Amino acid sequence: MKISTIMILAAGLGKRMGSYTNNLPKPLIKIKNKTLIEIIIKKLISNNFEKVVINLFYLKDKIKKKLIDKYKIKIFFSEEKKLLNTGGGIKKALKIINSEEFFVINSDIILEDKRISCFKKLNNFWDKNKMDALLLLYPTKKIKKKVLGDFTLDKSGRICKQETSPFIFTGVQILKSSLFSKVNKQIFPMQLIYNKLIKKKRIYGLVHDGKWFHIGTFESLKEYRKMLK
């Protein structure tokens, strides 16, 4: 693959899981016999990624113990002493990432591809000359419960803001490391960068044609497990 380094965001507290995550970090929640983060890592291996960087905070030793020396793929950890939010977490990990362009994926999602891998599609669509960020999006109409969308796309695939947004962000993206040198804050969300890129017309989106599940709450976990029976 053109871009073969990826960061997994796994530092969150998982508060929306209730008591389920009192002693268990959300990335280690099991779906059948595999944890969420292992499902992601196996998918990354099958897509020929060469380097994985994972940021950690909550119950970090449990995640490290689960993953260390278990996979052939190179896995590195970026440990946070305090929660840095999505943007701050990525910025802190840049020295370990050590790449001008890289993927990022949330640790609480499950992706199913239709024919071609979404990672391959993103890699093929990526154009560093006109893009600073490329986000994988999902149509809100495909989600059972009513949700507010995050973004709108124009005909060229550029992300723009409108009153109604038919697409939700999946948690998968390609970013340039240079984006973070312009942010002086240590703790900040990625939305701060997205908003700037929308104004500059340097952020694009690609719609996922497979299935996408966000295991963000205890209810969504139960729903997904029920669906698999």
N, C-alpha and C positions, 0 to 999 in steps of 0.2 A: 504493500500500500504506500501511497505517496506520503501520507502523514501516519506515522506508526507509534506515536507516543500519546497516551491518554491519561487524564486525571479522573479519579473517582472521588466524588464529594461524599464523605462518610463521617463528618465531624458532629452532625446534629444530635440533639438530645432526644428526639423522637417523642416529644411530649404529647402529640395527638394520638399516640398509641395507648395512652392512659397507663395503668399499672403494669401493662404488658412489658414495658421497657424499663421498669424500675431497676432490674438487675441484668438487663440484656440490651446491648446497643441495637438499634433498628436494622443495621446491615446484616445482623446475625439471625434475624427472624427466618424461620424455615418455611419453605414452600415444598411440600412433600419431604424429600430427604436432603435437600440442598438449601443453604442459606442464600438470602438475596444477593449478597456480594459475590458468592461463589458462582451463582447463575450468571452474573455479569462477567466475571473473570473468564469463565468457560466460553462465553460468547466472544469475548475479546481475543482469546487464543484462536478460536476458529476463524476469526477475521484477520489473523496474521499481525496483530499488534505486537510490538517488540518490548515496549516499556510501559509499566503502569505505576502511577504515583497516586497514593491514597492519603488524603488528609484525615487526621484523627484528633479527637478530643474526648468525647464521652466514652468511658469504659474502653479506652484505646487498647489496653493490654489484651483484652479478650479478642479483639479483632486481629491484632498482630499474631497472637498464639494460633489462631485459626488458619492464618494464611502463610506464615513463615515456612520456607522450605517445602511447600506443598506443590508448587507449580513451577514448570520450567521457565515460564515467562518472568522477566525481571520485574520485581515488585519493590517499590521504595515507599517510605512513609514520611509524611510531613506532619509532625506533631505540633498541635496548637496548645499554648499555655492558657489561652482564653479564646472563646469563640470569636472568630474573625468575620463571620457572615460569608456568603458565597464569593464575593469579589475579593475580600481580604484573604480568604483561605487560598484562593488561586494565586494571588500575588505573592504570598509567603512561600508557596511551593515552586515558584518560577526557577530558582537556582537548581532544584532537583530535576524539574522538567527539562530544563536546558535545551529548549527547542524554540525556533522562531514561530512555529505554528503547531498547535496540538489540539486534540479532542478533549472534551470534558463530558462526563456522564454522572447523573445523580445515582446514588446507591439504592434508591427506593422505587425503581421502575423496572418493569418487565417489557421487553420488546419482542415481538414476533414479526419476522419479515415475510413478505408475500412471495417474492421470487429472488430478487437481488437484495443483498444486505444493505441496510440503511447507512452503514458506515462506508460502504463502497460508493453508494449514491452520493453521499455528502462529499467524499473525496473527489469524485468525478465532477461535481458541480462547483467545487471550490475554485475561486479565481482570486489569488492574492493581490492582483493588480487593481481590482475594484471592490474587494471585500476585506473588512477587518474582523468580521464575525459572520458565521453561518449557523443558523439555528434549525434544528429538526422540529417541525410543527405537526400538530394533529388536529383534524377537524372536530370542532365542538359538537357537531351534529351526530358524530359517531359515539358520543359518550351518553350512557343511559340517563344519568341524572343531569339536570340543567346546571351548566357551569358558564361562568363569564370567560370569554376568550381573552387572550393576551395581545395578539398581533393581527394585522391585516397585511396582505401581500399585493403588490401591484403586478402588472403583466410580466415584468422582467424578473420577478421573484424577490424584489427588494421589499424589506419590511417597512411599513408605514403605520401611522397611528390614525384611527378613525373612531367614530362614536361606537360602532358595532364591530367587534373583532371575531371573525369566524374560526380562528385557530388558537389553540393552546400550546404553550411551550412544553415539549416532552422531557426536557432535562438533558438533551444531547446537543452538543455544539462543537464547532471549530472556532478557535480564537487565535489571535496573534499576541505574542508575549509583549509586544511594544505598547499595547493598549494600557497596560498597568503602570508603565513608567510615568504616565501623565496624571496619575491619581496619587495625591499626597496623603490620603487617609490610610490608616492601618485596618480599620474595620468598616466595611461597606458592602452593599449588595451589588450584584451584577447589573441590576436595573439602572444604576447610576451610569454605567458604561453604555448600556443599550440606548438610553435616552440621548446621549451625545452622538452616538453613531446614527441614530434615526435622523437627527438634524443634518448630519454630514452626508447622509445617503450612502453609508458604508456598511450597512448590515442587511443581510439577506436571509431568506428562509426557504426551506425545502419541506414539502408535505410528505409525511410518512404514509405509505399506502398499506402497510401491514396493521398489526394490532399493537396497542399500547395500553399498559395498565400502570397506574400510580398507586403504590401501596403506601399511602400517606397517613391513613387513619386505621384504627382497629376495625372499623366497619368495612373499609375497602379491603382489608386483609381477609376478613371473614367471607366477603363477597367473592373474592378471587379463589379462595380455597373451595368454596361451595361449587364454583363454576368448574373446577377441575375434577369433581367427583363423577 
